[in-house]
Amino acid sequence: MALNNFVKSIRNIMRNDAGINGDAQRIEQIAWMLFLKVYDEKENDWEFNEDDYVSFIPEECRWRNWAQDNGDGNALTADALLDFVNNTLFPTLKNLEVTPATPMRSVIVRTTFEDANQYMKDGVLLRQVINVIDQLDLGDYEESHAFGEIYETILKEMQSAGSAGEFYTPRALTDFMAQIIDPKVGEQMADFACGTGGFITSWLKALDKKVTKAEDKKAYSQSVYGIEKKQFPYMLCVTNLLLHDIDAPMVMHGNSLTRDVLNYTDDDKFDVVLMNPPYGGSEKNEVKQHFPSDLSSSETADLFMVLIMYRLKEHGRAAVILPDGFLFGTDNAKLAIKQKLLREFNLHTIIRLPGSIFAPYTSIATNILFFNNEMADGAAEGFSTKETWFYRMDMPEGYKHFSKTKPMQLAHTQPIMDWWNDRKEIVGEEAADEKSRCFTAEQLMALDCNFDQCKFPKDEEEILPPKELLENYYKKRAALDHEIDKTLAEIQKILGFKIEL
């Protein structure tokens, strides 16, 4: 099929269905069908390679047995299709029996459907969507690879699907961080709030270049670990990894913050952590109780930083995106976390990022912290960090800000890469304009752990064209509307009734 028309074709069909209310529901509807299609293709491989393979999915619920249309007029459609999907397929997959002995490649079916939703109300239109998806020939290497690129566009579309900006970190940024971390065959990386799997797939892309032997391929497939709290991005992440030839994705559906960090052993630790923790959220007291009192915070990003420190192996490496508030924050928990970073880890680099990288979905300015769980050579007594380099990533020439039409590209990180390998302090014409500067751990402690260095110069307020202002307004309003709808749906679920509008 013409892959470039894939998303457009499905969108046009779904627009006519009364059950689909907005982009978020449209993409969620696509997600569970894509998962089953991709999983069915994986089962073809497993059946070919394993003489005793038995599907975890009951026969009548396997994609090949209900979704495929052979053109003989017997394919399920209209009310019969809706009845099957709503009353057989979903209840069956939501209630598959999982035990501790169940393989991960089977467990993901149950966890993917636990909180999935079927929104469509027109069985004829549902049949049309299924037929478009079933035309994908994922058994063909070229088409499967091409669809991986199409899937990336689906993930990008989440940026306009309500609050989905929290799920999607620009691919250029995840690729850059994975390249800097420089994966090694045999290492295992983790993302404790993995969303749709952006960091995981960037890690796999960088690691794949180093796979040369059969045993390397096995290490590649076992090199990633993720946890995602929300059902929708979890579903997208699992499908993403299946498309990247990870047959048994080690991705859990759960909350990383609900276990006491002091109980983690060496078996729970990882060589590398790559992530963009949720920030701006506030955690309940029962979650905060899983952390040492001096490191306990209501701010979600702070707690994830503590979690990372407790789950990073000795000599392990981490690259983490954090908001500006962490850098200049002075509350007790933030100060204690930053002191722990300097005293027990080698916090060697902080990259200041332009504020528009995540705009218009959030205006919060962000940074990348790179640190290792080891003592730097020449560190002063009482510290593991010897020195911390700050570098400000300015907007590329010709850009006032990043946007949907002018997104960040991997090429925009080249100045950072050049500087990374030949570090020098860079000061502008005005003394206050520092693009790059190095501080010792003692200097940062003397500054009360104020990591807000190499700031961006204050720009004059930019007046955007009316069309762009309106576009930004509608995106922000759509995100707010989605959050309101989601909250109302959760309230109705708790109360045990649903209001049809």
Secondary structure, 3 states (H helix, E strand, C coil): CCHHHHHHHHHHHHCCCCCCCCHHHHHHHHHHHHHHHHHHHHHHHHHHHCCCCCCCCCHHHCHHHHCCCCCCCCCCCHHHHHHHHHHHHHHHHHCCCCCCCCCHHHHHHHHHHCCCCCCCCCHHHHHHHHHHHHCCCCCCHHHHHHHHHHHHHHHHHHHHCCCHHHCCCCHHHHHHHHHHHCCCCCCCEEECCCCCCHHHHHHHHHHHCCCCCHHHHHHHHCCEEEEECCHHHHHHHHHHHHHCCCCCCCEEECCCCCCCHHHCCHHHCEEEEEECCCCCCECCHHHHCCCCHHHCCCEHHHHHHHHHHHHEEEEEEEEEEEEHHHHHCCCHHHHHHHHHHHHHCEEEEEEECCHHHHCCCCCCCEEEEEEECCCCCCCCCCCCCCEEEEEECCCCCCCCCCCCCCCCCHHHHHHHHHHHCCCCCEECCCCCCEEEEEEEHHHHHHCCCCCCCCCCCCCCCCCCCHHHHHHHHHHHHHHHHHHHHHHHHHHHHHHCCCCCC
